[in-house]
């Protein structure tokens, strides 16, 4: 694409259309942009538009499109074409920083993100000038520019907070510190001075405080991995200023907004984080400053109001105290009973109260409430921080703290009992306090794994939780109902099983509650209970124990999906999946109604898929319905196809990218259920599966390969007869996959199915070419994964076509090649093969080469006979060789470049492991003994003399054991 006005105009029109609410206009525009994004100059056209367009909406749209383009395409993936040409890459890096700094804030943020994506790949090696360019801008004195640089630096360096330690990371951080630490410190001091100078100028203070927040965030990132020498030497400057900022209160920076945190709150929150980092990680160096920070943060907590805008500040301040009280060094600060009482009374209890804002979120923004409360999302709540502080204090002072709080809990419950409808919040706080007191260690999977011995959880459950859940109306006191359900969920390992069984009908009943939070928690609690393990690794709650409730459980779960606000509730769908999995054949009578409801839901959400977890569990539930029903009645597969194929066709025709990998997995499952020939409905689809465009998307590859394997397993004969012209297309797919290090194993899966199932005459003409392609790949890039797959393939080929055919095809490509493959690949590498079936294939294949290949006995290949036998005995007896060359450690098989739809494996669509050797050979060791016996009968004396002269003693001993087990001897 030329950098011309005409192209700018075209691009403007299409960008406008992508904002259109009408999918008929929006979708084609998105498709057009997708089709041109590979063209040279496309990113430069976008940058030109966001710089020069007269319309602000186009500027913003171009900046977002550019950022997403960079996200998808900047990363260079090995073995895949470079999606952005080199000249465009150079031009982007040359222009993006000045463009970002001169753009308005809304666009600056998008470009700043784009720079950090490019930086993640190219900085420092391929973009060394980035740092210098950024540091030089600090001198400009223009805070719009400086904040742009700080924002970019923050998005670039914040990954240091969660990267694993490595020499490469240290080198990069050192490079950044050398160039950045001093200018950042000078900027910090200068900005603080400017704050004093402009103390009465509100608009100047806003800009300066925005800078200070970013500087404080950068401080956190640069100090996270280790304490840099520079910051240790300058600790006085940073900590003194941080401390004075914590205690600063400027009326001009106070906001009237009760919800949104102002700049002052955000800065103080970040400083609390920075202080907590130093207190936790660098306590020795930080010791001189700690007491004054504890005092400042304590005062902050006691004087800060209950408004929502202070939530982040308060939770970070409490987290600071929590991190301090857990360290043995600082234990003395908290030992005094009065101090503990004061912390409990002034910090913990007030921050556990259920405020009006929480009630509002519970009712009107339930999704956010659930995310914070159940999943522990990034948004730290006051309650969570207070709970962490209780846990921290219990580490050294469990007895006194439990004692102080027991008094609070009892008085709160008494207040509630006086007038439940007015005082229900007291009970809510009491439940929360008991929960935080009792829980020492918690995991998402198992709930509480360690509990405080001083709290009787079952007694509290029976006296205070169950009565709420047993009350006649499910819609009364929804917050307390949600608390009660959450209590069951959290303490499911501590409460005895009989109490859990009593709770199940109560939870099923609460699926009907109008409150989104209550019916979501009920679904989630059921799902967690159904996954609990009892003895013998079976589920704790059995299908038999659930029998009386099956109908009401399924009815209420599906009804819950029709309640307002829950039409795509992932917790309910996950509970449906888990119920199917637990109940197994008990659900068969309800399948007709269930599958109708699931397909209607699938059709509805496929119009605009927006909840990936919900969608995943929905497809899992469909797979379970198919598996459970067809296990009992294989003929039922047809009725599932009738129910699902219309929706599937629509998904494939409308190219709903998120759903296509799932559809292929469900179709594979259905096709694998067929015992006879492939139905014509599937054969009509077969040519479409070979279209190159489908294979461009990484997420499609594993399910498509599996679907093609199902076609080959069930209908290789039909393909050879009715679709022989498609075989080159099938091999074309293999050729594409084999060329990629990430997907070569998928190519081998496909090739193995072709060799195993296709009639030999249908692939005769292609065989030699297949081997040539494999050898080319071996020469160009030989990885451990490729070699393992290659070994399994040649042994499978040997089993299918015979050892002689294998030797002949090798030697027809190049004389004596068979010997080279044995010597250079099979003998030295066979130990690397892993997996039972794979090892068995290799053992049977090598046995055939040893005993059914005449050239092995009377040509120059004979010298390889003993080393090959020794390698085979090694495969049986030695541990697997799982060493991987250093440079290969980071080839991630399922690594999806950019942000395409990643492949999501459906657990319940899992494929049974297939053994191509099957009944032919049960025990490969005995098979080897019998085959050697047969060979020694054909040429008496030869085998024994080779063994006695060349095979090492240990291997010979193993071999004698095999011969004894098979009751045969060698002649």
PyMOL commands that set and color helices and strands:
alter all, ss='L'
color gray80, all
select helices_A, chain A and resi 5-17+23-36+42-52+56-73+86-102+105-122+129-140+143-161+167-197+202-224+229-233+235-246+251-253+263-281+283-303+308-325+328-334+337-352+356-364+366-375+382-418+420-438+457-470+478-490+497-510+516-531+535-537+543-560+570-606+612-632+634-653+657-673+680-689+692-696+698-722+724-738+744-757+760-780+784-801+803-813+817-832+836-851+855-858+860-877+886-888+907-909+918-920+924-938+942-950+953-965
alter helices_A, ss='H'
color red, helices_A
select strands_A, chain A and resi 439-443+447-451
alter strands_A, ss='S'
color yellow, strands_A
deselect
rebuild
show_as cartoon
